[in-house]
Amino acid sequence: MDVSITGIGLHPFGRFDGVTVTDMGVTAVRAALAEAGNPRFQAAFCATVYSGVAAGHKVLGALGLTGVPIVNVEAGCASGGAALMLAAHSIANGQYDTVLVFGMEKMPKGIIRSSFFEPWREQGGLAVTPAYFALRAQRLMRESGVTKEHLARVCVKNRANGADNPNAMYQKPTTAEDVLASRVVCEPLHLHMLCSPNEGAAAVVLQKSERGDGAVRIAAAALRSHLPGSVLGEATPMSGIDDTGITPPSSLAADAAYEEAGMGPTDLDVVECQDTDAARELLGYEELRLCERGGSAALLESGATEPGGRLPVNPSGGLLAKGEPLGASALGQVVEITQQLRGTAGPRQVAGAGAGLAHTVGRGANAAVVILKR
Amino acid sequence: MTAATRPLTEGMFRDRADRSIVLIGGYSPSSGRTHFPRLAACPYTGADDVEEVELPTDGTLWGWTAVTARPPGYDGEVPFGFGVVELSDGLRVITRLTVADPGALAFGQPMHLVADTLQTDEDGTAVVTYAFAPASGDPHGSAA
């Protein structure tokens, strides 16, 4: 589609006592608009999950930029992808020329409490998010030959990448020994294999492409939800059936995005994918069709997803290094991929990157896949 | 004298005469699909022909872990076992497990439905939930 990214902005991801979620949104929006030359935008889409009523209106109200339609979008971990899809297609369909997309979050601390679950599920101990992650990790270990050492290697890779990202929450590298020595939260997942819910904001300005503008373009922006039946999918029903034939939402979104972009996984140079836990990244390799089903451990072992490899994954450090501010997460990935395609990613730069994919998946289930190209 | 009890939530399981319990699922004749807990409409097709069905009380272990830190909203003991049991009719059910040591469990091992006391309310009422235990031997012990 003829939609360019003409401005990007971030508020760093981390914990910022005394800074409101509105403040963080303002920082990211101001930066993105300034980079784009402060264009007039005809609509704004704001991604957030925990920020309450009219959160996007508060951000733009603080900047004197209201009057245009402002739509607040919630789609769990994929909220930013959902907002970007709406914005990009509104331009592609001719409704608008310039749209602002932003997302921000100030997450509660500790295990995320979600209104997604009925109270009795919480009381019965059946609403523990990392426990569901653990069951999914265990299944991947059983069916794809993934080991705890592979999980630790994902953490080491992403934390090493995060050490080069001044906007990441954790900027110190780690070792496999340290990861495996951290306490077990839910076997097989150790504490350091889980990302931290945190705070932050990201924004992008989308504009109808001008011929020869040289800007990074949105090749596809797809959002999908789950099909019924998968007991361990992000929809987390209380029961399901044998789900080997049920396509997961990340694959549905990826297939739609590949089709929309007229590209396939082999055309990609860089990927940012949902690494809520270390196993989620490996499952992403399979669901995004970066390898065949069952091939994620081999792809990791090959070094392809490391910096300098054939297809670096999470050069930003991923959620394992950046943390996960839900509404800002997907747009943070889009900011990273944009920098990669512009060649401005500094020490994280993937040489010659011409096409990149950003993937988020979470509660709902919701899965978003965005493909950018130069 | 037996203390008062209440189920974690209504309509998920019922007591049987021999003090065992059975899970109550939903079955849609038009879709041929079973689900748990019972919903108003079939979650696969939306059909409103859901009938109550008692689920098998035996199955095999398909996934398991232990929750080691007390999650928000939960007042029972930690650590506690958590996992998925594949019932003998093929339905996979999210469940509490009576075994909280993941190393003591194995994929595919036979499991059996039991009632488990989750916590005791301030007035002494025991809150009862469903759980699965290894089908033979000590329900809190190690696998054979």
Interface residues (C-beta under 8 A of the other chain):
Chain A: G110 I111 R113 E118 P119 W120 E122 Q123 G124 G125 L126 A127 V128 P130 A131 A134 L135 Q138 R139 R142 R183 V184 V185 C186 E187 P188 P228 G229 V231 L232 T236 P237 M238 S239 G240 I241 D242
Chain B: L8 T9 G25 R33 T34 H35 F36 P37 P43 Y44 G63 W64 T65 A66 V67 T68 A69 P71 P72 G73 Y74 D75 G76 F80 F82 G83 V84 G90 L91 R92 V93 I94 R96 P102 G103 F107 L118 V127 T129
